[in-house]
């Protein structure tokens, strides 16, 4: 099914849903594609993401998920700097503002992930969270994980994160701890948040830490210093579509 088959689909989506299923297969992991339904670029990217899930025959129950936007977001205690660097006394980490034209878009993006963490807790099962620019390069089959693994990225870091080549070269086959790519006390986590799996207990933990520390960008709060249960899986299942971020324009 095309995400934009009809105007009625979009109207129904906006009016009635927090999430809308595109196709369903019983007993498979739920995958939520965060999509800005009123943004034509986001719709196109999400449609490409969905097609790649189908084309790779990935073992997922894929759904389009209505993104938070500056118009729909709720008030939060945002403590990440919007301009100027600062040190966080609660974590002893050094925080640097993200390059964002509209800071409300950055906060809205964090809320989309937060809402899905709450959804993971609510349904009490692991879920996959996908941003609209995720692109599957091979069939996803959920790897076996130990109890200490709370979440794992499935995305290729090259072109997606800070010091990406070094990040990639430090990973071995299977589940890896997030590698150290700098000696600086900055949050070091997954290679972006375009594609990852999270378990209910980990979702609860990061929600609690978000509320304790204050709100940060979703890929910053889920760093190894604060959430030591984050991992990265290699060989990767996804890459990104190589598009400009909708939070930076």
C-alpha positions in Angstrom: 0.0 0.0 0.0 1.3 3.4 -0.9 1.4 5.7 2.1 -0.2 8.5 0.1 -2.8 6.4 -1.8 -5.5 9.0 -1.2 -6.3 12.3 0.4 -8.8 10.5 2.6 -5.9 8.3 4.0 -4.0 11.4 5.2 -7.1 13.1 6.6 -8.1 10.0 8.5 -4.5 9.7 9.8 -4.3 13.2 11.1 -7.8 13.2 12.6 -7.9 9.9 14.3 -4.5 8.3 14.8 -1.3 8.5 16.8 -0.2 5.6 14.6 -1.5 3.9 11.5 -0.7 0.4 10.3 0.3 -0.1 6.7 0.5 -3.9 6.8 0.4 -6.4 9.6 1.9 -9.8 10.1 1.1 -11.7 13.3 3.9 -12.5 15.9 6.5 -10.2 14.4 8.3 -7.3 16.0 6.4 -4.0 15.6 8.3 -1.4 13.6 7.2 2.3 13.8 8.3 4.6 11.0 8.2 8.2 12.4 6.6 10.3 9.7 5.6 14.0 9.5 2.3 13.4 7.8 1.9 17.0 6.5 5.4 17.1 5.1 5.6 15.8 1.5 9.4 15.0 1.8 8.8 13.0 5.0 6.0 11.0 3.3 8.3 10.2 0.4 11.1 9.1 2.7 8.8 6.9 4.8 7.3 5.3 1.6 10.9 4.4 0.5 11.6 3.0 4.0 8.5 0.9 3.9 9.3 -0.3 0.4 12.8 -1.4 1.6 11.2 -3.4 4.4 9.0 -5.2 1.9 11.8 -5.6 -0.7 14.1 -7.2 1.9 11.4 -9.4 3.3 12.3 -8.2 6.7 10.5 -9.9 9.6 8.7 -6.9 10.9 5.1 -5.7 11.4 5.6 -2.2 9.9 3.5 0.9 10.9 3.5 4.5 10.0 3.7 6.6 13.2 2.5 10.2 13.4 5.5 12.4 14.4 5.3 15.1 17.0 5.6 18.6 15.4 6.1 22.1 16.8 2.3 22.5 16.4 1.4 19.3 18.4 4.2 19.0 20.9 3.7 19.4 24.7 5.7 21.4 27.1 8.8 19.7 28.6 11.8 20.6 30.8 14.3 21.0 28.0 17.8 21.2 29.6 20.0 20.6 26.5 21.6 23.9 25.4 19.9 25.7 22.5 22.9 28.0 22.1 26.3 28.0 23.8 28.1 25.0 25.2 27.6 23.9 28.8 28.5 21.3 31.4 25.8 19.1 32.9 26.3 18.9 36.7 24.1 15.9 37.0 26.0 13.7 34.5 29.4 15.5 34.3 29.0 15.5 30.5 29.8 18.3 28.2 26.8 19.4 26.1 27.0 21.2 22.7 24.0 22.6 20.8 22.8 20.8 17.7 22.8 22.7 14.4 19.1 23.5 14.1 17.3 26.3 12.4 14.2 25.8 14.5 14.8 24.4 18.0 11.1 23.5 18.3 11.7 20.9 15.5 14.5 19.3 17.6 12.3 19.1 20.7 9.4 17.7 18.6 11.7 15.0 17.2 12.7 14.0 20.8 9.1 13.8 21.7 8.4 11.4 18.9 10.9 9.0 20.3 9.8 9.6 23.8 6.2 8.7 22.9 7.4 5.5 21.3 9.4 4.6 24.4 6.1 5.0 26.3 4.4 2.8 23.7 7.0 0.1 24.2 6.3 0.2 27.9 2.6 0.1 27.3 2.6 -2.9 25.0 5.4 -4.6 27.0 7.3 -6.0 24.1 10.5 -4.9 22.2 9.8 -2.6 19.3 11.8 -1.1 16.4 11.9 2.6 16.1 12.6 4.0 12.6 13.0 7.5 11.4 11.6 8.2 8.0 15.0 8.2 6.3 15.9 4.6 7.3 16.6 2.2 4.4 16.9 -1.5 4.8 19.8 -3.1 2.9 19.1 -6.7 3.9 16.5 -8.9 5.6 16.0 -8.1 9.3 15.8 -11.1 11.6 16.0 -10.2 15.3 19.3 -11.3 16.8 19.4 -13.1 20.1 20.3 -10.8 23.0 21.3 -11.2 26.6 19.3 -9.7 29.5 21.8 -6.8 29.9 21.1 -5.5 26.4 18.3 -2.9 26.5 18.5 -1.5 23.0 20.6 -1.9 19.9 21.2 0.1 16.7 21.0 -1.7 13.4 22.2 1.2 11.3 25.4 1.7 9.5 27.3 4.5 11.2 29.1 5.7 8.1 27.6 9.0 7.2 25.3 9.0 10.2 27.4 9.9 13.2 30.4 11.7 14.7 33.8 10.2 13.6 31.8 7.6 11.6 34.8 5.7 10.0 36.5 5.3 13.4 33.1 4.2 14.9 32.6 1.6 12.1 36.2 0.2 12.3 35.9 -0.4 16.1 32.8 -2.7 15.7 33.1 -6.5 15.3 30.4 -8.9 14.1 27.5 -9.3 16.5 26.3 -7.1 19.3 28.9 -4.4 20.3 29.1 -2.0 23.2 29.1 1.6 21.9 32.7 2.3 21.0 34.7 5.3 22.4 35.5 7.6 19.5 36.7 10.6 21.5 38.3 11.2 24.9 36.1 14.2 25.5 33.3 13.8 28.1 30.5 14.1 25.6 27.5 11.8 25.2 28.5 8.8 23.1 25.7 6.6 21.9 24.2 4.9 18.9 25.2 6.0 15.3 22.1 8.3 15.1 18.6 7.2 15.9 17.3 6.3 12.4 16.9 2.6 13.2 17.1 0.8 16.6 15.3 -1.8 18.7 14.4 -1.1 22.4 13.1 -3.4 25.1 10.4 -2.3 27.6 12.7 -2.2 30.7 15.2 0.0 28.8 12.4 2.3 27.6 11.3 2.7 31.2 14.8 3.4 32.2 15.4 6.1 29.6 12.0 7.7 30.3 12.9 7.9 34.0 16.4 9.4 33.2 14.9 11.9 30.8 12.6 13.1 33.6 15.4 13.2 36.2 18.0 14.9 34.1 15.8 17.0 31.9 15.0 16.6 28.3 17.8 16.1 25.8 17.8 15.2 22.1 16.8 11.5 21.9 20.2 10.3 20.5 22.0 12.2 23.3 20.1 10.9 26.3 20.5 7.3 25.1 24.3 7.5 25.4 26.6 4.8 27.0 27.4 7.0 29.9 23.7 7.3 31.0 22.3 4.2 29.4 25.1 1.5 29.6 22.7 -1.0 28.1 22.9 0.4 24.5 24.6 -1.7 21.8 25.3 -1.7 18.1 24.7 -4.7 15.8 27.0 -5.5 12.9 26.6 -6.4 10.1 24.1 -3.6 9.8 20.6 -4.0 8.5 20.0 -0.3 7.5 21.6 2.7 6.1 20.1 6.2 5.7 18.7 7.7 2.5 21.3 10.5 2.4 18.7 13.3 2.8 18.9 16.5 4.7 17.4 16.3 8.2 13.9 17.8 8.6 15.0 19.1 12.0 17.8 21.2 10.5 15.9 23.1 7.8 
